[in-house]
């Protein structure tokens, strides 16, 4: 624990601690604002559409590859009527 010999030392440290507290508060505010911007960008309509289309295209591509490798064929109703 620090020992103070004058009120000037106490006032200096109190001023330092107040400024440090204000800086920390501003850093928290900046972090929250950056987080809000990131969330609003991630959930924008365009990003949702792009990610959905990307997912659909990825699944279609995987289906095509599996189809070529394994040879999955669609079953027609005509085959069951015989």
PyMOL commands that set and color helices and strands:
alter all, ss='L'
color gray80, all
select helices_A, chain A and resi 7-42+45-70+78-81
alter helices_A, ss='H'
color red, helices_A
deselect
rebuild
show_as cartoon
